[in-house]
């Protein structure tokens, strides 16, 4: 799949651009939350 195919698909389905943006936003937030949880150590 080339870059023009993807841009044509997004142009024909503008709602999918919002869906892709939301998925990227959720993945970013999940990564930050898991890093914050795993970054603390209660051990010696």
Buried (B, 14 or more C-beta within 10 A) or exposed (E): EEEEEEEEEEEEEEEEEEEEEEEEEEEEEEEEEEEEEEEEEEEE
